């Protein structure tokens, strides 16, 4: 990891440090100039709205025809994914550090004051103080709310009352990434990224059911040993695929808690896939595709090399991803060929694209939310 990528290090509770990293333009060769693209697949703008600047690790929660998101200043919004119209908006009056989690009814965020806030129908239901910072969107599932904090603790709360049910803390490296980690549901198991391990936890008691290593810390210093699992992960059936920061990607059978395969892949963004393929970008902008079943390399493309790319979203029409200059790309699933390129109303995406109600929703750092159709 290049030291020029280090933005800042914050001491955390005397046992850990929080590291924020960003691609450094001076350390990356200049990408080739954009050239006209022969449009092979149409992309149409269905709607566009604004929510305000987003400068935290946003996750868009998509459920049925609704998407939940937030801005840095404390505005939480639930939008109709088909039209972009507000279902409700609420200003919490507190800056947001992590979010948004939702099961389609309840919506949860974590503020910079380390408060877990749970809302429904545009009103605050309850809030609880957390023992540490969090950069990962809470998970709302099974009438509970789960939180992953930066000291690698996992907490479970009763969804109706906010009563804390349990806490689980696992040992890890002394640095933690200031980026959304992995916290997701699999049947009746809570899946959590703890250092370089995907961990299955009993959501009722907090006890660990299994652990599967995606990457093992290596190196001569704490920065080199940083291997946190990062969002988004990709689940299909019993298989969950995930990236360990700047080291490996891999897939785990979450029913058995067993690793299926891992491969070296130096990158800072999450993964996306379908029944047969898994897609991820390397740090240098090379986009790679692997066979989901066995990790065999299927193809790679240098078409977007040296562009600072978002995490991908695999769609039936191709791979959707954006760069930090405000271009949205659609790549062929067959070989990575460029099918279309669209200029966004803004620059870097604040999070990976999501799909909801036949729309592909993206949010820029400037807070421009756009719903696209790929007919």
N, C-alpha and C positions, 0 to 999 in steps of 0.2 A: 504494500500500500504506500503510495507516495505521500510524503509529509506535506507537500503543497496542497493536498486535498483537505487537510485538517482545517476546519473553520474555527472551532473552539472546543475546549475540554472543560467540563464543569465537575468539580468534586461533588460526589454524591454520598451523603450519609457516612463518610469516612471509610466506606468499604468498596465503593465503586465510583466510576466516572462515566458521565454521559458524553458521547462523542457525536458531533454533528458533522456530516461530510457532504460535500457537493462537488460535482465535476468542475474542475478548474480549467477555464478556457486557455490559460497560458501554457498548460501542460498537455494539451490535446492538439494534435495537428489540425489545421483548418480543413473542414470538409469541402468537398467539391461543390461548386455553385449549382444551385437547382436549375435543371433544364426542363423544357416542356415535356410533359408526360402524355403518352397516348392513353386516353381513358378507356379502360377495358371493363370497368364496373362503376356504375353511377353511385354517387353519394349525395344525398339531398338533405338540406337543413329543414327540419320540421318546426323547430321553435328555438328561441334563445332568450334567456333572462339573466339578471344580475343578482348576486347575493353579497358581494363585497369581498375584499382581499382575503386570500387563504394562504397563511404562512405557517401552518402546522401540518403534521402527517395525516391529512384527510383520508377517510375511507367513505365512499358513497355506499349507503345501504339501499339495495334494491329489493323490494318485495312486491310481487304482483304488479300493479300499475302505479306504484309509488316509489319515489326515491327520496331518501333523507340525507341531508348534508348540512354543513355549517360554515360560517366564516370565522376568522380569527378573533373578531371583536365580541363574539357572543351570540350572534344571530343563528338560530337553528330553524331550518326550513324543511317542510315536507312538500314535495311537488308531485303533480300528476305527470307521470312519465310520457303520456301520449301528447299532452298539450303544453306542458311547462307551467300550467297555472298552479297557484298556491293551494294546497290543502290546508295548511296553516303555517304561520311563522311566529317565532317567539324570541325576544331579545332577553337573554339571561342577565345582561349587565356585567358579565365576567368574561375575560378572554379565555378561549378554548385551547386546550393542549392536545386533546385526542378525541376522535369521534369520526363517524357517527355509527352507533350500533342500533339496530332495530329489528324487531320481529314482525313488523307491519302494523303494530299497535303501539307498543312502547318504544320510546326513542331515548338513547343514553349517550352522554358525552362526559368527558373529564375536563375540568377547568384548570387553569394555571395555578389556582389556589389549592390544587389537589382535592377538589370536590367532585365526587361522582353524582351527576344530576340525571334523574330519570323523569321523562315527560310523557304525557299522553293527551291527544286532542288539543295541543297547544297550551297545556298547563303543566307546571311542575308537580309531579306526584310525590317525590321524596328526593333527598340528597344525603350523602354520607361522606365524611372526611376519609381520605385515603392516607396510608402511612408514608407514601412516597409518590414521586412523579409517575406519570404514565404517558406513553406515546402511541399506544395501541388502542384502537377503537374498542369500547366495551362490547361484549357479546350478549345479546338478549335472546334467550332460548329456554324453553321448558319451564316457563314461569320463574326464571331466575335471571340474574345479571352477573356476568363474570368480568373480572378486570385483571389485566396483566400489568404489573408495575415495573418500574425501571430497576428495582432491586431484585428482580426475577421472582417476585412473589405473585401467586395467583389467588384471587379472592372470589368467593361466591356469596351473593346476596339474594335474599328473598325478593322476588320481583314485585310483590304487592306492597310489602311493608318497608323494604330496605334493610331489614335485619341481616347482619352479617352471619353467614352460616358456617364458613370455614376459611382457613388460610393455609396455603401450601407454598413453601419456599424451598427451592433447590439450589445447591451450590453452583457457582459459575465463575467465569472469568471476571476480573475486576473492572472491565469496561463494558458498557452497554451502548448499543447504537440508538441514536435519536431518530428513529424511523419506525414506522408501524411494523410490529411483529406479527406472529401467527397466533391467532386465537379463533377457533372455529368449532362447530359441532359436527360430530359423526355418530349418527344413531344415538345411543345413550352414553356416549363418551365425549369428554371435552378434550380437544386437541390443542396443545400449547407448544410454541417454540421456546425452548429453554436452552440458551447458548446454541450449540450446534445440533441439539437433539429435538426430534418431534416426540412429544410426551403425551400419552393417553391418561386422562385423569377421570376418576369417578365424580360426576357432577354433583352427587348428593353428599359425599363425604370429603372430597378433596384428596383422597388417597390415589397414589400413582398405580396405574394398571400395567403400563409398559412404557419403554423408551426405545427409540430407534435413532441411531446416529446418522445424520446427513453429512456432517463434517466434524472433524476432530481438531481442536485448537493446536496449532503448530507455530513455531517461530521463536525468536529470541527476545521479543518484548511484547508488552500487552497489546499494542496496536496490531502487530502481525498475528496475534492469537485471537483477534475478534472474529467470531463466526456466527453471530446471531442469525436465526432464520427470519426472513423478511416477507412481508405481504406484497402482493397477493399470492396465496397458495391456490392450488387447483385440485378440486375433488370431483371424481367421477366414479360412481359406484363405491366399491370398497377401497379404491386407490386414491391416495392423496400425494400430490407432487409439490415440491417446495424448493426454494433456493436458500442456501446458506451464503451470507454476504461475502462476496469476493472470493469464493472458494469452490463450492460444489452445488450441483442440483441433484435431486434424487426423488424417487417415488417409494412410498411405503404402503403395504397392505394394512389398512387401519383396523380391519376386523381381527387380524392376528397380531398386529403390532410388529410386523417383520419387514425389513428392508427388501425391496425388490431389486433396486440398482441405484448407484450413484455415479456421477461423472464430473470431472473437473470442468468448471465454467466460471470464469472470473467476471462477476457482474454485481450491480447494486440494486437491481429491480427484480420484482417477482416474476412469476411464470403464468402461462395460460395454456389450455389444451382442449382436445376433444377425445373421442374414443380411440384414436390411433396416434395422435401426434402431440408433442409438448413443445412449446415455443418459448424462447427467452433470448434477450439481447446481452451481448458481452459489454464490458466497460468501454470498448473501443467502437461500439456501434454495429459490430457484426451481429446479424440476427441468425440464430441457429434453430434447427428443428431436430428433435429426437423421437425415436419410436417409443411411444408411451409404455409398451409392454416390457421392453428389454434395454432401453437406453441407447440403441444403435443410432448413430448419426445419420439422418436422412438427407439433409441439405444445409447449406449456409449461404448467406448473401452478404456481400460487402457494399450493396447499393446505398446503405445509410451509414457507412463507416465514418467514424469521427463525429457523428452527431450524438448529442446527449439525449438518449431515447427514454421514453416512459416505459412502464410495464406494458406488455401486450394484452390484447383481448382477442381470443380466437372466436371468429364468427363463422356461420355457414358459408359466407361469401369471401372470407379471407382473414388475414391477421391485421387488426387495427392497432396502431400505435402512433405516438406523436414525438416530435423533437422539441428542444428548448427554444427554437426560433418560431414556434407557432405553426408548424406544418403537421397536418394529420395525414398518415399514410395508410393505404390498404395494400397488403402484400398477398401474393398467391400462396395458398396452403400447399400447393404441389411442389413449388420450387423457390418461393420467395420473390418472384418477379413482381415489379411494382405495377399495381392495377389502377391506382388513382392517388392523387395528392390534393389536399384541400387546405387553404389558409384559414387558420382559426382567428377569431376576434380576440387576440391576446397572444401570449407567448407560451411559456412552459405550462404543462398540465400539473395540477395540484395532486392528482392521483390517477390511477389506471382507469381507462374507460370501463363502463358497465353496460349491461343489457337489461332493459326493463320495458315490457309492454310494446315490443316491436320497435323500440327506439334504442339507439346507442348514445349514451349520455357521457359527456366530458365536461370537466371543470378546469378552467385555467387559474393560475395564481392570482390573476386580477379579479376572479370571482365571476367570470362569464360562464354560465351554464348553458350548454347547447345539446339539443336532442337531434340526432341524425337518423335518417332512414337509408338503408342499403337495399334497394328493391331487387 
